[in-house]
Amino acid sequence: MRRRLVFSYSLLMILVLLALETPLAVTLANRETERIRADRLADANRFASLSGPALRTGAVSAITDELRRYHELYGIGAAVIDRERRPVVAPASPALDSEPTAAAIFGALAGRQMTVPEVLWPWQTGPLVVAVPVNDGGEVIGAVVTVSATSRVRRTVTVWWVALAAIGLLAVSAGVMTAFRLAGWVLRPVTVLDVVTHDIAAGDGKARVPTRQGPPELRRLATSFNEMADAVADALDRQRAFVAHASHQLRNPLTALRLRVEELGPSLTDSAGRDEHRLALEETDRLAQVLDGLLTLARTERARHTMVRVDAAAVAASRVAAWQPLANHRGITLTLAPTTGPAYAHAVRTAIDQVLDALVDNAIKFGHPGGRVEVSVHRLDGGVAVRVTDDGPGMTGAQLESSTERFWRAPDTQNIDGAGLGLTIVAVLVDASGGRLTMHPAAPTGLTAEAWFRAADV
């Protein structure tokens, strides 16, 4: 954005300078041309007054001497021609057959004072041709032509133009430097705001924007942003604190309730009472799982995470070994795809462990006897992907969109143990690690869940 602002300022300044200097440059060229043109016309008119007798009587000695001395003094060729365009006096033999000279002679014989070219531009190299008519009683009987070099005039115009270009370049340089400073002053609060926004999104809830930089409008914006960030941080802290405190405070009465319900078991004699007793114990265990999930989620969201370097392949091997007994008990084949060497990733401490625990637990829990669950670690897109694939019932597209919401459970899994917080915790941990979580149906059935983490340098 700073470059665009500086470019806009610079372009505007260049256009203004061009609008000012271009007419000035043209005026300078016209002024120098008019100066030499007036001088040559005065000389040509004097010679025209002396050329009338020569053209009428043929006495050309006087005008010949004048033109010769004129050429010797100033280096300017001059000639007198008659109405038939024949040179009558031409001591310096100027080139009378060139196109500019022919055009000037034609105009002079028509009774006009001619100057070719009308303006001397620096890039032109031709001479200045001036032609004036010789009149006798109102009749044009010939013309006087002068052909003079213009290198000195063009050099003068070039020097003026170079000076103008240098002044314009200095003005543009000063303007660009000023534009850089002005753009930096204006955009510095915006840059800081962008950095602070990313810091807050990354989990630094204490990051704030300085309020004493930039123009007043951006200072007010910084103040408003800080107030908004304070309000949001306070609301999030209150929410997390409430969840953590409520979950913690409910643990004790829930434990006491379970003990009391459990003690009622021996006093129940009929089968119906024992079944209700068993269901009551299961519900207390389910409520305990919900509270444990809420505590884990609250701690995960509130923590200031530290990134560590983790060998995802080694973690995957250890978690597969830990879950192998449960998989064998459920009749599910749990395998780890072979990997070539370590796969180091940047992640929150224990994030990969907890992610694999939740994903493998779900795959085993919702799988069927004889099913398969495969854990694999891949190097993907400049990072490390930890993937868990099963051949269970899977989820539909709509269910996948809602799967990471708190307490969400698929309609056909309501009778299976769980609190509906496992995938929520996985999503929070992956996001805190700067990774991404993707889930999609496996072929022909089942689900593939993949957690991607940034690669760490070996």
QUIHU-V917061 format. One line per field, one symbol per residue. phi: phi as a letter, one per 30 degrees, with the letter a starting at -180 (. if undefined). psi: psi as a letter, one per 40 degrees, with the letter a starting at -180 (. if undefined). A space follows every 10 residues. Layout:
BEGIN
phi = ???
psi = ???
END
This chain:
BEGIN
phi = .ddddddddd dddddddddd dddddddddd dddddddddd dddddddddd deedddcidc dddddddddd dddcicdbac bcdcicdcba dchddccddd dddddddddd jcdcbbddbc cdddbddccb bbdccbiicd clacbcbbdb dddddddddd dddddddddd dddddddddd ddddddcedd dddddddddd ddjddcdbcd ccbidedddd dddddddddd dddddddddd dddddddddd dddddddddd ddddeddccd dddddddddd dddddddddd dddddddddd dddddcdbcb dddddddddd ddcdeddddd icdcbcddbc idbdbcadei ddddddeddd eddddcdbei dbbccbbbcb hibbccbbbb cddibddddd dcdcddidbd ecbdccelci cddddedddd dddicbcbba dccdbjbccb ccbddcdd
psi = dddddddddd dddddddddd dddddddddd dddddddddd ddddddddde edddddeege dddddddddd dddefhiiih iaeefhhdhg defiheeidd ddddddddee eihihhidhh ideieiihhh hiihihfehh eaihhhhiie dddddddddd dddddddddd dddddddddd ddddddeddd dddddddddd deegeehihi efiaiddddd dddddddddd dddddddddd ddddddddde dddddddddd ddeeddehdi dddddddddd dddddddddd dddddddddd deihihhihh gddddddddd ddedddddde fhhhihhiig aighihiihe dddddddddd dddddeiihe iihhhihihh feahhhhhhi fadaiidddd dedeihehii deedehiief eddddddddd ddefaihihi iihdiaihhh hhiiiii.
END
